Amino acid sequence: MSATAVAFPNIALIKYWGKRDEALIIPQTSSLSLTLDVYPTTTTVTLLAPGAQHQVLQDGEPMPQQAAHKVSRFLDHVAGLAGSQHPARVETSNAGPTGAGLASSASGFAALAAAAASSYGLELSARDLSRLARRGSGSASRSIFGDFAVWNAGSDDVTSYAEPVDDAHIEAAMVLGIVNAGAKPISSRDAMRRTVETSPYNAPWVETNPTELALMRGALRRGDFTEVGEITERNALRMHAAMLGAVPPVRYLTAGSMALLDAVADLRQSGLEAYATMDAGPNVKTLCRAAEAPAVQAALGAAAPDIEFVIAGAGPGVSVSNPTVGDTGPGATR
């Protein structure tokens, strides 16, 4: 059996930062995101004969050992669920930068989960596919779905899953400012752990996020773009404030990041409504109305001509194709 899946990155408007359970990847708080239509990951999983070893290739080359080990553990979990003795060959490729804070792990493990589930013959609901993707990367649970999605933190493996937000009434886009496409200096996993264990601002962050999420759900339901944007920007700044309080501080933002934050604020002063958000990395994503994305891109490009800007609209959920079975949608993996 062989199956190929394509998944897209998502950017959280209400952030997930810090785990309650690292083994199961159960987050401290729920989160809400927008799936994008750029930088997809394409992953093919092919079952091998029993007795072989997992093979993990990225862009045709062996994946670095630490990353390959993580993928192999994930494959062991999927094979266990299927009761299979078959190892697998994984061939994956990201259309965008890897490990740069542009959600490559979200698209990567969403694609891996969908392709592996199909190859191993697991018939999973979209919810259960989201739970499976979460075991590889928390944010991957949201990339199973298109447009807006909410990841319910839950308290255990069964109750921690993402689902689509079906009552959002805004047409949003993001302008991605690629300050640095290189890998970030500290992994999200290590940075989260440090923040949770040492930052005095982690507890207030956890306490306020449920209120922020409720406000965001209401703003999306009403189609209030201004409130959606204001919540998005302050939520990101609060997350980075919690990181800066860690020992030693986790600092992803650079001079280029700060310049873009200023440029986005200047856009609002000039009457072009846009709001910034940042994840684990220096790159700044600017939320705007879909119709105004070209104007936002042009204005930011004029303010920061040395930075690459990419417009991203709302993207689709994961898709799976299996040459022996036919095309399927999210969750219907066989």
ZADO-1210 file (C-alpha; in nm, 4 decimals, padded with zeros to 6 digits):
<atoms>
<atom x="00.0000" y="00.0000" z="00.0000" code="MET" pos="1"/>
<atom x="00.1155" y="00.3498" z="-00.0822" code="SER" pos="2"/>
<atom x="-00.0601" y="00.6819" z="-00.0298" code="ALA" pos="3"/>
<atom x="00.0276" y="01.0458" z="-00.0869" code="THR" pos="4"/>
<atom x="-00.1093" y="01.3329" z="00.1203" code="ALA" pos="5"/>
<atom x="-00.0893" y="01.7097" z="00.0813" code="VAL" pos="6"/>
<atom x="-00.1379" y="01.9390" z="00.3799" code="ALA" pos="7"/>
<atom x="-00.0979" y="02.3116" z="00.4311" code="PHE" pos="8"/>
<atom x="00.0455" y="02.5103" z="00.7217" code="PRO" pos="9"/>
<atom x="-00.1750" y="02.6987" z="00.9623" code="ASN" pos="10"/>
<atom x="-00.1040" y="03.0131" z="01.1615" code="ILE" pos="11"/>
<atom x="-00.2641" y="03.0460" z="01.5036" code="ALA" pos="12"/>
<atom x="-00.4590" y="03.3606" z="01.5853" code="LEU" pos="13"/>
<atom x="-00.5048" y="03.2352" z="01.9406" code="ILE" pos="14"/>
<atom x="-00.1747" y="03.0671" z="02.0162" code="LYS" pos="15"/>
<atom x="-00.0813" y="02.7289" z="02.1509" code="TYR" pos="16"/>
<atom x="00.2345" y="02.7560" z="02.3590" code="TRP" pos="17"/>
<atom x="00.3335" y="02.5035" z="02.6216" code="GLY" pos="18"/>
<atom x="00.2237" y="02.1475" z="02.6928" code="LYS" pos="19"/>
<atom x="00.0473" y="01.9919" z="02.9873" code="ARG" pos="20"/>
<atom x="00.1524" y="01.6443" z="02.8721" code="ASP" pos="21"/>
<atom x="00.4618" y="01.6241" z="02.6498" code="GLU" pos="22"/>
<atom x="00.4260" y="01.2562" z="02.5640" code="ALA" pos="23"/>
<atom x="00.0718" y="01.2917" z="02.4272" code="LEU" pos="24"/>
<atom x="00.1180" y="01.6568" z="02.3237" code="ILE" pos="25"/>
<atom x="-00.1741" y="01.7844" z="02.5286" code="ILE" pos="26"/>
<atom x="-00.1544" y="02.1661" z="02.5346" code="PRO" pos="27"/>
<atom x="-00.1993" y="02.4012" z="02.8272" code="GLN" pos="28"/>
<atom x="-00.4710" y="02.5906" z="02.6404" code="THR" pos="29"/>
<atom x="-00.6979" y="02.5640" z="02.3396" code="SER" pos="30"/>
<atom x="-00.6049" y="02.7530" z="02.0222" code="SER" pos="31"/>
<atom x="-00.7548" y="02.8796" z="01.6960" code="LEU" pos="32"/>
<atom x="-00.5894" y="02.9101" z="01.3566" code="SER" pos="33"/>
<atom x="-00.6221" y="02.9939" z="00.9888" code="LEU" pos="34"/>
<atom x="-00.5000" y="02.7325" z="00.7397" code="THR" pos="35"/>
<atom x="-00.3100" y="02.8936" z="00.4515" code="LEU" pos="36"/>
<atom x="-00.3014" y="02.8144" z="00.0797" code="ASP" pos="37"/>
<atom x="00.0783" y="02.8385" z="00.0394" code="VAL" pos="38"/>
<atom x="00.3808" y="02.6241" z="00.1319" code="TYR" pos="39"/>
<atom x="00.2163" y="02.2786" z="00.1283" code="PRO" pos="40"/>
<atom x="00.3898" y="01.9598" z="00.2372" code="THR" pos="41"/>
<atom x="00.3580" y="01.6571" z="00.0101" code="THR" pos="42"/>
<atom x="00.4268" y="01.3207" z="00.1734" code="THR" pos="43"/>
<atom x="00.4146" y="00.9673" z="00.0353" code="THR" pos="44"/>
<atom x="00.4131" y="00.6662" z="00.2678" code="VAL" pos="45"/>
<atom x="00.4797" y="00.3220" z="00.1217" code="THR" pos="46"/>
<atom x="00.4692" y="00.0038" z="00.3269" code="LEU" pos="47"/>
<atom x="00.7766" y="-00.2201" z="00.3124" code="LEU" pos="48"/>
<atom x="00.8257" y="-00.5896" z="00.3766" code="ALA" pos="49"/>
<atom x="00.8288" y="-00.6962" z="00.7432" code="PRO" pos="50"/>
<atom x="01.1785" y="-00.7047" z="00.8883" code="GLY" pos="51"/>
<atom x="01.3013" y="-00.3947" z="00.7063" code="ALA" pos="52"/>
<atom x="01.3671" y="-00.0580" z="00.8729" code="GLN" pos="53"/>
<atom x="01.1721" y="00.2644" z="00.8333" code="HIS" pos="54"/>
<atom x="01.3188" y="00.4885" z="00.5642" code="GLN" pos="55"/>
<atom x="01.2671" y="00.8642" z="00.5877" code="VAL" pos="56"/>
<atom x="01.3631" y="01.0925" z="00.2989" code="LEU" pos="57"/>
<atom x="01.3209" y="01.4674" z="00.2684" code="GLN" pos="58"/>
<atom x="01.3618" y="01.6159" z="-00.0788" code="ASP" pos="59"/>
<atom x="01.5174" y="01.2894" z="-00.1917" code="GLY" pos="60"/>
<atom x="01.7848" y="01.2828" z="00.0801" code="GLU" pos="61"/>
<atom x="01.7939" y="01.1077" z="00.4187" code="PRO" pos="62"/>
<atom x="01.6249" y="01.3261" z="00.6784" code="MET" pos="63"/>
<atom x="01.8518" y="01.4481" z="00.9612" code="PRO" pos="64"/>
<atom x="01.8781" y="01.1844" z="01.2322" code="GLN" pos="65"/>
<atom x="01.6831" y="01.3565" z="01.5088" code="GLN" pos="66"/>
<atom x="01.3928" y="01.4461" z="01.2803" code="ALA" pos="67"/>
<atom x="01.3962" y="01.1010" z="01.1195" code="ALA" pos="68"/>
<atom x="01.3808" y="00.9378" z="01.4628" code="HIS" pos="69"/>
<atom x="01.0711" y="01.1425" z="01.5457" code="LYS" pos="70"/>
<atom x="00.9050" y="01.0356" z="01.2199" code="VAL" pos="71"/>
<atom x="00.9978" y="00.6711" z="01.2850" code="SER" pos="72"/>
<atom x="00.8405" y="00.6824" z="01.6325" code="ARG" pos="73"/>
<atom x="00.5263" y="00.8241" z="01.4757" code="PHE" pos="74"/>
<atom x="00.5192" y="00.5444" z="01.2179" code="LEU" pos="75"/>
<atom x="00.5600" y="00.2888" z="01.4976" code="ASP" pos="76"/>
<atom x="00.2527" y="00.4383" z="01.6641" code="HIS" pos="77"/>
<atom x="00.0453" y="00.4208" z="01.3430" code="VAL" pos="78"/>
<atom x="00.1595" y="00.0645" z="01.2731" code="ALA" pos="79"/>
<atom x="00.0641" y="-00.0303" z="01.6280" code="GLY" pos="80"/>
<atom x="-00.2836" y="00.1126" z="01.5816" code="LEU" pos="81"/>
<atom x="-00.3190" y="-00.0927" z="01.2643" code="ALA" pos="82"/>
<atom x="-00.1723" y="-00.4086" z="01.4174" code="GLY" pos="83"/>
<atom x="00.0821" y="-00.4159" z="01.1365" code="SER" pos="84"/>
<atom x="00.4388" y="-00.5489" z="01.1278" code="GLN" pos="85"/>
<atom x="00.5242" y="-00.3509" z="00.8143" code="HIS" pos="86"/>
<atom x="00.7770" y="-00.0689" z="00.8329" code="PRO" pos="87"/>
<atom x="00.7363" y="00.2193" z="00.5901" code="ALA" pos="88"/>
<atom x="00.9238" y="00.4404" z="00.3506" code="ARG" pos="89"/>
<atom x="00.8450" y="00.8125" z="00.3853" code="VAL" pos="90"/>
<atom x="00.9217" y="01.0605" z="00.1084" code="GLU" pos="91"/>
<atom x="00.8360" y="01.4185" z="00.1983" code="THR" pos="92"/>
<atom x="00.8927" y="01.7665" z="00.0619" code="SER" pos="93"/>
<atom x="00.8030" y="02.1135" z="00.1883" code="ASN" pos="94"/>
<atom x="00.7236" y="02.3855" z="-00.0625" code="ALA" pos="95"/>
<atom x="00.8269" y="02.6463" z="00.1955" code="GLY" pos="96"/>
<atom x="01.1048" y="02.6927" z="00.4514" code="PRO" pos="97"/>
<atom x="01.1478" y="02.4170" z="00.7109" code="THR" pos="98"/>
<atom x="01.1827" y="02.4959" z="01.0816" code="GLY" pos="99"/>
<atom x="01.1624" y="02.8721" z="01.0306" code="ALA" pos="100"/>
<atom x="00.8460" y="02.9465" z="01.2252" code="GLY" pos="101"/>
<atom x="00.6219" y="02.9118" z="00.9190" code="LEU" pos="102"/>
<atom x="00.4366" y="02.6039" z="01.0464" code="ALA" pos="103"/>
<atom x="00.6223" y="02.3427" z="00.8427" code="SER" pos="104"/>
<atom x="00.5777" y="02.0936" z="01.1273" code="SER" pos="105"/>
<atom x="00.2001" y="02.1487" z="01.1153" code="ALA" pos="106"/>
<atom x="00.1736" y="02.0736" z="00.7448" code="SER" pos="107"/>
<atom x="00.4401" y="01.8042" z="00.7708" code="GLY" pos="108"/>
<atom x="00.2779" y="01.5906" z="01.0373" code="PHE" pos="109"/>
<atom x="-00.0731" y="01.6485" z="00.9042" code="ALA" pos="110"/>
<atom x="00.0408" y="01.5105" z="00.5688" code="ALA" pos="111"/>
<atom x="00.2321" y="01.2264" z="00.7354" code="LEU" pos="112"/>
<atom x="-00.0650" y="01.1323" z="00.9536" code="ALA" pos="113"/>
<atom x="-00.3043" y="01.1226" z="00.6592" code="ALA" pos="114"/>
<atom x="-00.0689" y="00.9319" z="00.4272" code="ALA" pos="115"/>
<atom x="00.0360" y="00.6840" z="00.6971" code="ALA" pos="116"/>
<atom x="-00.3215" y="00.6197" z="00.8100" code="ALA" pos="117"/>
<atom x="-00.4233" y="00.5465" z="00.4523" code="SER" pos="118"/>
<atom x="-00.1249" y="00.3238" z="00.3802" code="SER" pos="119"/>
<atom x="-00.1773" y="00.1206" z="00.6974" code="TYR" pos="120"/>
<atom x="-00.5481" y="00.0837" z="00.6234" code="GLY" pos="121"/>
<atom x="-00.6844" y="00.2869" z="00.9145" code="LEU" pos="122"/>
<atom x="-01.0316" y="00.4264" z="00.8555" code="GLU" pos="123"/>
<atom x="-01.0334" y="00.7377" z="01.0716" code="LEU" pos="124"/>
<atom x="-01.2852" y="01.0144" z="01.1196" code="SER" pos="125"/>
<atom x="-01.1576" y="01.3688" z="01.0683" code="ALA" pos="126"/>
<atom x="-01.1522" y="01.4101" z="01.4473" code="ARG" pos="127"/>
<atom x="-00.9454" y="01.0970" z="01.4986" code="ASP" pos="128"/>
<atom x="-00.7106" y="01.1930" z="01.2162" code="LEU" pos="129"/>
<atom x="-00.6636" y="01.5255" z="01.3952" code="SER" pos="130"/>
<atom x="-00.5820" y="01.3384" z="01.7166" code="ARG" pos="131"/>
<atom x="-00.3311" y="01.1234" z="01.5293" code="LEU" pos="132"/>
<atom x="-00.1599" y="01.4260" z="01.3698" code="ALA" pos="133"/>
<atom x="-00.1385" y="01.5855" z="01.7151" code="ARG" pos="134"/>
<atom x="00.0843" y="01.2988" z="01.8299" code="ARG" pos="135"/>
<atom x="00.3488" y="01.4202" z="01.5840" code="GLY" pos="136"/>
<atom x="00.3090" y="01.7970" z="01.6218" code="SER" pos="137"/>
<atom x="00.0404" y="01.9748" z="01.8183" code="GLY" pos="138"/>
<atom x="-00.0364" y="02.2355" z="01.5549" code="SER" pos="139"/>
<atom x="-00.0683" y="01.9598" z="01.2920" code="ALA" pos="140"/>
<atom x="-00.4038" y="01.8735" z="01.4484" code="SER" pos="141"/>
<atom x="-00.5396" y="02.1994" z="01.3021" code="ARG" pos="142"/>
<atom x="-00.3943" y="02.1504" z="00.9511" code="SER" pos="143"/>
<atom x="-00.6292" y="01.8559" z="00.8982" code="ILE" pos="144"/>
<atom x="-00.8943" y="02.1240" z="00.8375" code="PHE" pos="145"/>
<atom x="-00.9175" y="02.4177" z="00.6011" code="GLY" pos="146"/>
<atom x="-00.9951" y="02.7817" z="00.6794" code="ASP" pos="147"/>
<atom x="-01.0424" y="02.8462" z="01.0529" code="PHE" pos="148"/>
<atom x="-00.9984" y="02.5609" z="01.2995" code="ALA" pos="149"/>
<atom x="-00.9990" y="02.5346" z="01.6772" code="VAL" pos="150"/>
<atom x="-00.7877" y="02.2860" z="01.8707" code="TRP" pos="151"/>
<atom x="-00.9685" y="02.1880" z="02.1891" code="ASN" pos="152"/>
<atom x="-00.7013" y="02.1375" z="02.4538" code="ALA" pos="153"/>
<atom x="-00.8895" y="01.8599" z="02.6285" code="GLY" pos="154"/>
<atom x="-00.7449" y="01.6624" z="02.9171" code="SER" pos="155"/>
<atom x="-00.6358" y="01.3368" z="02.7520" code="ASP" pos="156"/>
<atom x="-00.5742" y="01.1728" z="02.4163" code="ASP" pos="157"/>
<atom x="-00.9433" y="01.1316" z="02.3378" code="VAL" pos="158"/>
<atom x="-01.0552" y="01.4848" z="02.4213" code="THR" pos="159"/>
<atom x="-00.7657" y="01.6792" z="02.2646" code="SER" pos="160"/>
<atom x="-00.8522" y="01.7332" z="01.8973" code="TYR" pos="161"/>
<atom x="-00.9159" y="02.0050" z="01.6405" code="ALA" pos="162"/>
<atom x="-01.2346" y="02.0774" z="01.4516" code="GLU" pos="163"/>
<atom x="-01.3437" y="02.3327" z="01.1913" code="PRO" pos="164"/>
<atom x="-01.4891" y="02.6688" z="01.2869" code="VAL" pos="165"/>
<atom x="-01.8041" y="02.6668" z="01.0752" code="ASP" pos="166"/>
<atom x="-01.9534" y="02.9981" z="01.1853" code="ASP" pos="167"/>
<atom x="-01.6741" y="03.2418" z="01.0903" code="ALA" pos="168"/>
<atom x="-01.7928" y="03.5310" z="00.8747" code="HIS" pos="169"/>
<atom x="-01.4767" y="03.7066" z="00.7619" code="ILE" pos="170"/>
<atom x="-01.2654" y="03.6582" z="00.4496" code="GLU" pos="171"/>
<atom x="-00.9112" y="03.6891" z="00.5788" code="ALA" pos="172"/>
<atom x="-00.5667" y="03.6632" z="00.4275" code="ALA" pos="173"/>
<atom x="-00.2127" y="03.6870" z="00.5587" code="MET" pos="174"/>
<atom x="00.0886" y="03.8604" z="00.4143" code="VAL" pos="175"/>
<atom x="00.3917" y="03.6593" z="00.5230" code="LEU" pos="176"/>
<atom x="00.7063" y="03.8626" z="00.5840" code="GLY" pos="177"/>
<atom x="01.0052" y="03.6284" z="00.5452" code="ILE" pos="178"/>
<atom x="01.2615" y="03.7991" z="00.7673" code="VAL" pos="179"/>
<atom x="01.4779" y="03.4866" z="00.7825" code="ASN" pos="180"/>
<atom x="01.3992" y="03.1572" z="00.6084" code="ALA" pos="181"/>
<atom x="01.6653" y="02.9665" z="00.8007" code="GLY" pos="182"/>
<atom x="01.5987" y="02.7235" z="01.0839" code="ALA" pos="183"/>
<atom x="01.5283" y="02.8900" z="01.4176" code="LYS" pos="184"/>
<atom x="01.8004" y="02.8751" z="01.6853" code="PRO" pos="185"/>
<atom x="01.5909" y="02.6840" z="01.9397" code="ILE" pos="186"/>
<atom x="01.3158" y="02.4351" z="01.8602" code="SER" pos="187"/>
<atom x="00.9575" y="02.5130" z="01.9524" code="SER" pos="188"/>
<atom x="00.9493" y="02.2078" z="02.1766" code="ARG" pos="189"/>
<atom x="01.2533" y="02.3189" z="02.3780" code="ASP" pos="190"/>
<atom x="01.1342" y="02.6789" z="02.3908" code="ALA" pos="191"/>
<atom x="00.7916" y="02.5754" z="02.5155" code="MET" pos="192"/>
<atom x="00.9412" y="02.3605" z="02.7864" code="ARG" pos="193"/>
<atom x="01.1688" y="02.6421" z="02.9016" code="ARG" pos="194"/>
<atom x="00.8811" y="02.8893" z="02.9077" code="THR" pos="195"/>
<atom x="00.6546" y="02.6585" z="03.1063" code="VAL" pos="196"/>
<atom x="00.9246" y="02.5690" z="03.3563" code="GLU" pos="197"/>
<atom x="01.0882" y="02.9088" z="03.4163" code="THR" pos="198"/>
<atom x="00.8784" y="03.2053" z="03.3009" code="SER" pos="199"/>
<atom x="00.6728" y="03.3861" z="03.5690" code="PRO" pos="200"/>
<atom x="00.4468" y="03.5059" z="03.2872" code="TYR" pos="201"/>
<atom x="00.3441" y="03.1560" z="03.1772" code="ASN" pos="202"/>
<atom x="00.0660" y="03.1196" z="03.4352" code="ALA" pos="203"/>
<atom x="-00.1027" y="03.4530" z="03.3442" code="PRO" pos="204"/>
<atom x="-00.0740" y="03.3531" z="02.9772" code="TRP" pos="205"/>
<atom x="-00.2558" y="03.0259" z="03.0476" code="VAL" pos="206"/>
<atom x="-00.5212" y="03.1979" z="03.2602" code="GLU" pos="207"/>
<atom x="-00.6123" y="03.4647" z="03.0028" code="THR" pos="208"/>
<atom x="-00.6150" y="03.2507" z="02.6876" code="ASN" pos="209"/>
<atom x="-00.9617" y="03.0931" z="02.7375" code="PRO" pos="210"/>
<atom x="-01.1133" y="03.4415" z="02.7586" code="THR" pos="211"/>
<atom x="-00.9243" y="03.5488" z="02.4481" code="GLU" pos="212"/>
<atom x="-01.0481" y="03.2417" z="02.2624" code="LEU" pos="213"/>
<atom x="-01.4078" y="03.3089" z="02.3588" code="ALA" pos="214"/>
<atom x="-01.3755" y="03.6701" z="02.2408" code="LEU" pos="215"/>
<atom x="-01.2208" y="03.5512" z="01.9135" code="MET" pos="216"/>
<atom x="-01.4997" y="03.3010" z="01.8496" code="ARG" pos="217"/>
<atom x="-01.7565" y="03.5759" z="01.9044" code="GLY" pos="218"/>
<atom x="-01.5757" y="03.8205" z="01.6748" code="ALA" pos="219"/>
<atom x="-01.5506" y="03.5605" z="01.3969" code="LEU" pos="220"/>
<atom x="-01.9182" y="03.4795" z="01.4350" code="ARG" pos="221"/>
<atom x="-02.0140" y="03.8469" z="01.4056" code="ARG" pos="222"/>
<atom x="-01.7706" y="03.9111" z="01.1201" code="GLY" pos="223"/>
<atom x="-01.5944" y="04.1804" z="01.3245" code="ASP" pos="224"/>
<atom x="-01.2568" y="04.1964" z="01.1519" code="PHE" pos="225"/>
<atom x="-01.1266" y="04.4768" z="01.3714" code="THR" pos="226"/>
<atom x="-01.1769" y="04.2775" z="01.6901" code="GLU" pos="227"/>
<atom x="-01.0345" y="03.9620" z="01.5281" code="VAL" pos="228"/>
<atom x="-00.7222" y="04.1564" z="01.4342" code="GLY" pos="229"/>
<atom x="-00.6799" y="04.3253" z="01.7710" code="GLU" pos="230"/>
<atom x="-00.7099" y="03.9947" z="01.9570" code="ILE" pos="231"/>
<atom x="-00.4689" y="03.8273" z="01.7136" code="THR" pos="232"/>
<atom x="-00.1955" y="04.0852" z="01.7607" code="GLU" pos="233"/>
<atom x="-00.2138" y="04.1124" z="02.1380" code="ARG" pos="234"/>
<atom x="-00.2282" y="03.7355" z="02.1781" code="ASN" pos="235"/>
<atom x="00.0971" y="03.6977" z="01.9850" code="ALA" pos="236"/>
<atom x="00.2686" y="03.9755" z="02.1793" code="LEU" pos="237"/>
<atom x="00.1635" y="03.8188" z="02.5100" code="ARG" pos="238"/>
<atom x="00.3022" y="03.4826" z="02.4023" code="MET" pos="239"/>
<atom x="00.6369" y="03.6388" z="02.3174" code="HIS" pos="240"/>
<atom x="00.6322" y="03.8279" z="02.6467" code="ALA" pos="241"/>
<atom x="00.5994" y="03.4949" z="02.8282" code="ALA" pos="242"/>
<atom x="00.8969" y="03.3622" z="02.6295" code="MET" pos="243"/>
<atom x="01.1061" y="03.6675" z="02.7113" code="LEU" pos="244"/>
<atom x="01.0442" y="03.5974" z="03.0794" code="GLY" pos="245"/>
<atom x="01.1990" y="03.2514" z="03.0553" code="ALA" pos="246"/>
<atom x="01.5421" y="03.1708" z="03.1999" code="VAL" pos="247"/>
<atom x="01.7377" y="03.2164" z="02.9850" code="PRO" pos="248"/>
<atom x="01.5021" y="03.4271" z="02.7707" code="PRO" pos="249"/>
<atom x="01.3637" y="03.2802" z="02.4496" code="VAL" pos="250"/>
<atom x="01.3981" y="03.5559" z="02.1936" code="ARG" pos="251"/>
<atom x="01.2910" y="03.4826" z="01.8385" code="TYR" pos="252"/>
<atom x="01.2159" y="03.8369" z="01.7267" code="LEU" pos="253"/>
<atom x="01.4950" y="04.0260" z="01.5507" code="THR" pos="254"/>
<atom x="01.5471" y="04.3853" z="01.4434" code="ALA" pos="255"/>
<atom x="01.3753" y="04.2959" z="01.1164" code="GLY" pos="256"/>
<atom x="01.0782" y="04.1546" z="01.3070" code="SER" pos="257"/>
<atom x="01.0442" y="04.4709" z="01.5159" code="MET" pos="258"/>
<atom x="01.0662" y="04.6891" z="01.2059" code="ALA" pos="259"/>
<atom x="00.7774" y="04.4949" z="01.0520" code="LEU" pos="260"/>
<atom x="00.5702" y="04.5297" z="01.3688" code="LEU" pos="261"/>
<atom x="00.6208" y="04.9064" z="01.3435" code="ASP" pos="262"/>
<atom x="00.5331" y="04.9008" z="00.9736" code="ALA" pos="263"/>
<atom x="00.2068" y="04.7165" z="01.0408" code="VAL" pos="264"/>
<atom x="00.1135" y="04.9712" z="01.3094" code="ALA" pos="265"/>
<atom x="00.1893" y="05.2496" z="01.0606" code="ASP" pos="266"/>
<atom x="-00.0465" y="05.0883" z="00.8087" code="LEU" pos="267"/>
<atom x="-00.3304" y="05.1163" z="01.0570" code="ARG" pos="268"/>
<atom x="-00.2481" y="05.4797" z="01.1198" code="GLN" pos="269"/>
<atom x="-00.2717" y="05.5421" z="00.7456" code="SER" pos="270"/>
<atom x="-00.6128" y="05.3747" z="00.7252" code="GLY" pos="271"/>
<atom x="-00.5140" y="05.0303" z="00.5925" code="LEU" pos="272"/>
<atom x="-00.6316" y="04.7835" z="00.8559" code="GLU" pos="273"/>
<atom x="-00.3776" y="04.5091" z="00.9279" code="ALA" pos="274"/>
<atom x="-00.2564" y="04.3227" z="01.2355" code="TYR" pos="275"/>
<atom x="00.0643" y="04.1317" z="01.3058" code="ALA" pos="276"/>
<atom x="00.1172" y="03.7877" z="01.4527" code="THR" pos="277"/>
<atom x="00.4385" y="03.5937" z="01.5142" code="MET" pos="278"/>
<atom x="00.5149" y="03.2351" z="01.6058" code="ASP" pos="279"/>
<atom x="00.8384" y="03.0618" z="01.7070" code="ALA" pos="280"/>
<atom x="01.0677" y="03.2434" z="01.4686" code="GLY" pos="281"/>
<atom x="01.1479" y="03.5925" z="01.3394" code="PRO" pos="282"/>
<atom x="00.8961" y="03.5965" z="01.0555" code="ASN" pos="283"/>
<atom x="00.5957" y="03.8270" z="01.0843" code="VAL" pos="284"/>
<atom x="00.2541" y="03.7348" z="00.9448" code="LYS" pos="285"/>
<atom x="00.0146" y="04.0219" z="00.8800" code="THR" pos="286"/>
<atom x="-00.3567" y="03.9482" z="00.9020" code="LEU" pos="287"/>
<atom x="-00.5759" y="04.1546" z="00.6715" code="CYS" pos="288"/>
<atom x="-00.8964" y="04.1396" z="00.4731" code="ARG" pos="289"/>
<atom x="-00.8528" y="03.9191" z="00.1678" code="ALA" pos="290"/>
<atom x="-00.9465" y="04.2000" z="-00.0712" code="ALA" pos="291"/>
<atom x="-00.6801" y="04.4272" z="00.0779" code="GLU" pos="292"/>
<atom x="-00.3923" y="04.1771" z="00.0772" code="ALA" pos="293"/>
<atom x="-00.2253" y="04.3171" z="-00.2403" code="PRO" pos="294"/>
<atom x="-00.2321" y="04.6695" z="-00.0958" code="ALA" pos="295"/>
<atom x="-00.0886" y="04.5453" z="00.2356" code="VAL" pos="296"/>
<atom x="00.1847" y="04.3553" z="00.0522" code="GLN" pos="297"/>
<atom x="00.2759" y="04.6619" z="-00.1526" code="ALA" pos="298"/>
<atom x="00.2839" y="04.8910" z="00.1512" code="ALA" pos="299"/>
<atom x="00.4972" y="04.6531" z="00.3574" code="LEU" pos="300"/>
<atom x="00.7278" y="04.5950" z="00.0614" code="GLY" pos="301"/>
<atom x="00.7831" y="04.9697" z="00.0318" code="ALA" pos="302"/>
<atom x="00.8551" y="04.9959" z="00.4051" code="ALA" pos="303"/>
<atom x="01.0911" y="04.6945" z="00.4087" code="ALA" pos="304"/>
<atom x="01.2265" y="04.6421" z="00.0553" code="PRO" pos="305"/>
<atom x="01.4829" y="04.3828" z="00.1650" code="ASP" pos="306"/>
<atom x="01.2185" y="04.1425" z="00.2991" code="ILE" pos="307"/>
<atom x="01.0241" y="03.8946" z="00.0867" code="GLU" pos="308"/>
<atom x="00.6458" y="03.9127" z="00.1208" code="PHE" pos="309"/>
<atom x="00.4060" y="03.6357" z="00.0195" code="VAL" pos="310"/>
<atom x="00.0268" y="03.6615" z="00.0120" code="ILE" pos="311"/>
<atom x="-00.1548" y="03.3634" z="00.1612" code="ALA" pos="312"/>
<atom x="-00.5284" y="03.3130" z="00.1445" code="GLY" pos="313"/>
<atom x="-00.7412" y="03.0673" z="00.3375" code="ALA" pos="314"/>
<atom x="-00.6326" y="02.7164" z="00.2448" code="GLY" pos="315"/>
<atom x="-00.7881" y="02.3689" z="00.2253" code="PRO" pos="316"/>
<atom x="-00.7709" y="02.0766" z="00.4632" code="GLY" pos="317"/>
<atom x="-00.5507" y="01.7736" z="00.4068" code="VAL" pos="318"/>
<atom x="-00.6142" y="01.5593" z="00.1007" code="SER" pos="319"/>
<atom x="-00.5071" y="01.2012" z="00.0336" code="VAL" pos="320"/>
<atom x="-00.4645" y="01.0091" z="-00.2882" code="SER" pos="321"/>
<atom x="-00.4003" y="00.6386" z="-00.3132" code="ASN" pos="322"/>
<atom x="-00.3278" y="00.5023" z="-00.6593" code="PRO" pos="323"/>
<atom x="-00.4920" y="00.1696" z="-00.5776" code="THR" pos="324"/>
<atom x="-00.8011" y="00.3088" z="-00.4075" code="VAL" pos="325"/>
<atom x="-00.8738" y="00.6570" z="-00.5459" code="GLY" pos="326"/>
<atom x="-00.8985" y="01.0040" z="-00.3965" code="ASP" pos="327"/>
<atom x="-01.0318" y="01.0613" z="-00.0481" code="THR" pos="328"/>
<atom x="-01.0999" y="01.3580" z="00.1728" code="GLY" pos="329"/>
<atom x="-00.9899" y="01.4380" z="00.5269" code="PRO" pos="330"/>
<atom x="-01.0337" y="01.1388" z="00.7528" code="GLY" pos="331"/>
<atom x="-01.1776" y="00.9074" z="00.4876" code="ALA" pos="332"/>
<atom x="-00.8377" y="00.7528" z="00.4399" code="THR" pos="333"/>
<atom x="-00.9244" y="00.4314" z="00.2658" code="ARG" pos="334"/>
</atoms>
